[in-house]
Amino acid sequence: MTKTTEKKGFLSEPNLALWDRIARAVVASAIALAWYFGYIPADIAVLSLILAGALLVNGIMGRCGLYAMLGFSTCKIKKPKESKK
């Protein structure tokens, strides 16, 4: 197996549980609503909306890049065992 095929599974496997995905979507929605109703000052609005967008994308995809870098996962899906040839 080549290194490119080994990394392909690493990039596509989910590492967020359903509760984690829902929590990220709720926090992203709360940030967006706070901005919309004027609770977030203009000087930090852009950073807040970027954070909300990142959380929403992570929630939809079920994958967090920071979790992947740290080797952390809240998802209970077990990886299939690799066969050695």
N, CA, C and O of each residue as an XYZ file, in Angstrom:
340
protein
N       0.845     -1.171      0.000
C       0.000      0.000      0.000
C       0.894      1.238      0.000
O       1.848      1.312      0.774
N       0.599      2.187     -0.842
C       1.420      3.389     -0.923
C       1.013      4.391      0.145
O      -0.050      4.273      0.755
N       1.862      5.363      0.359
C       1.576      6.365      1.383
C       0.373      7.231      1.021
O      -0.333      7.698      1.915
N       0.128      7.452     -0.251
C      -1.016      8.285     -0.639
C      -2.338      7.607     -0.313
O      -3.299      8.275      0.071
N      -2.399      6.279     -0.463
C      -3.646      5.593     -0.132
C      -3.826      5.473      1.370
O      -4.958      5.425      1.851
N      -2.731      5.423      2.123
C      -2.844      5.380      3.575
C      -3.404      6.683      4.113
O      -4.232      6.670      5.024
N      -2.970      7.801      3.569
C      -3.430      9.098      4.030
C      -4.849      9.402      3.559
O      -5.536     10.227      4.161
N      -5.285      8.756      2.509
C      -6.618      9.023      1.988
C      -7.690      8.682      3.021
O      -8.641      9.446      3.187
N      -7.561      7.567      3.711
C      -8.497      7.197      4.758
C      -8.405      8.139      5.948
O      -9.413      8.419      6.596
N      -7.213      8.627      6.240
C      -6.997      9.542      7.346
C      -7.757     10.848      7.127
O      -8.272     11.436      8.078
N      -7.825     11.291      5.904
C      -8.488     12.559      5.614
C     -10.004     12.447      5.560
O     -10.699     13.451      5.719
N     -10.524     11.260      5.341
C     -11.961     11.142      5.123
C     -12.730     10.492      6.266
O     -13.961     10.518      6.257
N     -12.056      9.917      7.239
C     -12.788      9.243      8.307
C     -13.342     10.272      9.301
O     -12.650     11.224      9.664
N     -14.582     10.078      9.735
C     -15.191     11.032     10.668
C     -14.579     10.926     12.059
O     -14.184      9.843     12.490
N     -14.505     12.049     12.753
C     -13.993     12.019     14.118
C     -14.881     12.819     15.078
O     -14.453     13.156     16.182
N     -16.114     13.123     14.660
C     -17.061     13.829     15.513
C     -18.302     12.979     15.746
O     -18.895     12.459     14.800
N     -18.684     12.844     16.991
C     -19.910     12.128     17.328
C     -21.113     13.021     17.013
O     -20.963     14.221     16.784
N     -22.297     12.426     17.005
C     -23.507     13.181     16.685
C     -23.717     14.325     17.662
O     -24.073     15.428     17.245
N     -23.504     14.089     18.962
C     -23.696     15.162     19.937
C     -22.709     16.301     19.706
O     -23.055     17.463     19.921
N     -21.495     15.995     19.276
C     -20.473     16.996     19.005
C     -20.852     17.823     17.772
O     -20.665     19.040     17.748
N     -21.382     17.155     16.762
C     -21.807     17.844     15.540
C     -22.966     18.796     15.821
O     -22.995     19.918     15.315
N     -23.930     18.335     16.639
C     -25.079     19.168     16.981
C     -24.632     20.367     17.816
O     -25.098     21.486     17.599
N     -23.735     20.136     18.765
C     -23.241     21.224     19.608
C     -22.538     22.287     18.770
O     -22.711     23.482     19.012
N     -21.757     21.866     17.797
C     -21.068     22.825     16.932
C     -22.060     23.627     16.092
O     -21.881     24.829     15.901
N     -23.095     22.973     15.597
C     -24.106     23.682     14.805
C     -24.886     24.667     15.673
O     -25.215     25.762     15.217
N     -25.183     24.298     16.907
C     -25.909     25.191     17.821
C     -25.052     26.413     18.166
O     -25.553     27.537     18.162
N     -23.774     26.205     18.462
C     -22.884     27.320     18.782
C     -22.728     28.239     17.567
O     -22.739     29.462     17.712
N     -22.583     27.661     16.378
C     -22.474     28.469     15.164
C     -23.737     29.291     14.940
O     -23.655     30.459     14.561
N     -24.889     28.700     15.166
C     -26.153     29.423     15.017
C     -26.275     30.539     16.045
O     -26.754     31.628     15.729
N     -25.848     30.275     17.264
C     -25.901     31.294     18.316
C     -24.999     32.484     17.977
O     -25.380     33.636     18.187
N     -23.809     32.202     17.455
C     -22.900     33.282     17.060
C     -23.514     34.098     15.924
O     -23.472     35.328     15.948
N     -24.079     33.419     14.934
C     -24.687     34.125     13.799
C     -25.882     34.966     14.247
O     -26.047     36.098     13.794
N     -26.702     34.427     15.121
C     -27.847     35.194     15.615
C     -27.406     36.381     16.474
O     -27.996     37.458     16.392
N     -26.384     36.191     17.286
C     -25.867     37.296     18.093
C     -25.338     38.420     17.198
O     -25.535     39.599     17.493
N     -24.676     38.053     16.120
C     -24.209     39.069     15.170
C     -25.386     39.772     14.497
O     -25.408     40.998     14.388
N     -26.354     38.992     14.050
C     -27.510     39.545     13.340
C     -28.276     40.548     14.209
O     -28.703     41.592     13.716
N     -28.449     40.241     15.482
C     -29.203     41.126     16.363
C     -28.340     42.206     17.017
O     -28.837     42.972     17.842
N     -27.066     42.279     16.662
C     -26.206     43.370     17.107
C     -25.541     43.188     18.451
O     -25.068     44.166     19.031
N     -25.486     41.972     18.970
C     -24.840     41.736     20.252
C     -23.325     41.612     20.136
O     -22.613     41.733     21.133
N     -22.837     41.375     18.940
C     -21.396     41.256     18.717
C     -20.914     42.564     18.097
O     -21.429     42.979     17.058
N     -19.931     43.221     18.722
C     -19.420     44.480     18.180
C     -18.794     44.288     16.802
O     -18.334     43.200     16.455
N     -18.790     45.353     16.041
C     -18.311     45.288     14.658
C     -16.835     44.924     14.564
O     -16.422     44.300     13.587
N     -16.038     45.296     15.548
C     -14.605     45.026     15.449
C     -14.257     43.541     15.586
O     -13.191     43.124     15.133
N     -15.121     42.742     16.193
C     -14.841     41.308     16.266
C     -15.864     40.475     15.486
O     -15.855     39.247     15.565
N     -16.731     41.134     14.745
C     -17.783     40.425     14.009
C     -17.206     39.495     12.942
O     -17.678     38.368     12.786
N     -16.208     39.947     12.220
C     -15.649     39.126     11.147
C     -15.030     37.852     11.710
O     -15.264     36.763     11.184
N     -14.246     37.980     12.769
C     -13.632     36.788     13.369
C     -14.690     35.847     13.935
O     -14.561     34.627     13.836
N     -15.731     36.417     14.526
C     -16.807     35.588     15.078
C     -17.536     34.823     13.979
O     -17.870     33.651     14.152
N     -17.781     35.478     12.858
C     -18.479     34.813     11.763
C     -17.605     33.762     11.084
O     -18.114     32.749     10.604
N     -16.302     33.996     11.041
C     -15.394     32.979     10.503
C     -15.403     31.751     11.415
O     -15.439     30.617     10.936
N     -15.371     31.979     12.723
C     -15.457     30.875     13.678
C     -16.772     30.124     13.532
O     -16.791     28.894     13.543
N     -17.874     30.861     13.394
C     -19.187     30.225     13.217
C     -19.218     29.394     11.935
O     -19.758     28.288     11.929
N     -18.650     29.914     10.863
C     -18.599     29.170      9.601
C     -17.784     27.900      9.718
O     -18.179     26.853      9.205
N     -16.639     27.987     10.398
C     -15.789     26.804     10.581
C     -16.511     25.751     11.422
O     -16.463     24.563     11.106
N     -17.175     26.184     12.485
C     -17.912     25.236     13.318
C     -19.049     24.582     12.546
O     -19.296     23.384     12.692
N     -19.739     25.363     11.730
C     -20.846     24.817     10.949
C     -20.349     23.807      9.916
O     -20.958     22.751      9.740
N     -19.260     24.121      9.240
C     -18.697     23.187      8.254
C     -18.245     21.899      8.944
O     -18.493     20.805      8.437
N     -17.586     22.021     10.092
C     -17.177     20.831     10.844
C     -18.378     20.000     11.249
O     -18.349     18.773     11.155
N     -19.433     20.661     11.699
C     -20.638     19.939     12.103
C     -21.294     19.209     10.953
O     -21.779     18.090     11.118
N     -21.312     19.829      9.798
C     -21.925     19.198      8.620
C     -21.085     18.025      8.126
O     -21.621     16.968      7.792
N     -19.764     18.215      8.080
C     -18.886     17.176      7.545
C     -18.604     16.051      8.539
O     -18.273     14.936      8.136
N     -18.735     16.339      9.838
C     -18.437     15.319     10.841
C     -16.957     15.109     11.054
O     -16.540     14.058     11.542
N     -16.163     16.092     10.697
C     -14.715     15.975     10.755
C     -14.120     17.274     11.269
O     -14.484     18.352     10.798
N     -13.215     17.187     12.221
C     -12.532     18.354     12.774
C     -11.034     18.194     12.523
O     -10.435     17.197     12.928
N     -10.439     19.164     11.861
C      -9.019     19.105     11.562
C      -8.150     19.165     12.813
O      -7.118     18.497     12.880
N      -8.554     19.953     13.797
C      -7.792     20.038     15.035
C      -7.811     18.705     15.777
O      -6.787     18.266     16.301
N      -8.974     18.067     15.820
C      -9.061     16.733     16.432
C      -8.144     15.756     15.692
O      -7.475     14.936     16.322
N      -8.112     15.839     14.377
C      -7.291     14.925     13.588
C      -5.802     15.135     13.882
O      -5.049     14.169     14.004
N      -5.385     16.392     13.995
C      -3.978     16.668     14.288
C      -3.583     16.170     15.671
O      -2.457     15.716     15.873
N      -4.510     16.253     16.624
C      -4.220     15.813     17.980
C      -4.469     14.325     18.198
O      -4.142     13.787     19.256
N      -5.054     13.654     17.191
C      -5.347     12.229     17.300
C      -6.533     11.952     18.211
O      -6.615     10.881     18.813
N      -7.438     12.893     18.316
C      -8.591     12.799     19.201
C      -9.837     12.531     18.379
O      -9.943     12.987     17.241
N     -10.783     11.791     18.947
C     -12.028     11.503     18.267
C     -13.141     11.288     19.281
O     -12.943     10.621     20.297
N     -14.319     11.858     19.003
C     -15.490     11.593     19.833
C     -16.406     10.597     19.141
O     -17.411     10.175     19.714
N     -16.069     10.221     17.926
C     -16.871      9.285     17.143
C     -16.536      7.858     17.564
O     -15.367      7.513     17.737
N     -17.549      7.046     17.725
C     -17.353      5.672     18.199
C     -17.218      4.653     17.064
O     -17.221      3.450     17.322
N     -17.100      5.111     15.821
C     -16.932      4.201     14.694
C     -15.525      3.616     14.746
O     -14.535      4.346     14.793
N     -15.454      2.295     14.738
C     -14.154      1.647     14.804
C     -13.573      1.525     13.406
O     -14.281      1.300     12.425
N     -12.244      1.684     13.352
C     -11.539      1.542     12.090
C     -11.458      0.055     11.722
O     -11.263     -0.780     12.604
N     -11.602     -0.286     10.449
C     -11.429     -1.692     10.057
C      -9.961     -2.087     10.188
O      -9.059     -1.285      9.943
N      -9.744     -3.334     10.575
C      -8.367     -3.800     10.729
C      -7.730     -3.961      9.369
O      -8.327     -4.490      8.431
N      -6.496     -3.490      9.288
C      -5.767     -3.605      8.033
C      -5.117     -4.977      7.945
O      -4.578     -5.490      8.925
N      -5.178     -5.554      6.766
C      -4.544     -6.854      6.577
C      -3.115     -6.651      6.087
O      -2.858     -5.830      5.206
N      -2.207     -7.397      6.659
C      -0.808     -7.293      6.252
C      -0.526     -8.349      5.197
O      -0.841     -9.526      5.373
N       0.059     -7.919      4.124
C       0.391     -8.832      3.038
C       1.861     -8.858      2.824
O       2.344     -9.573      1.947
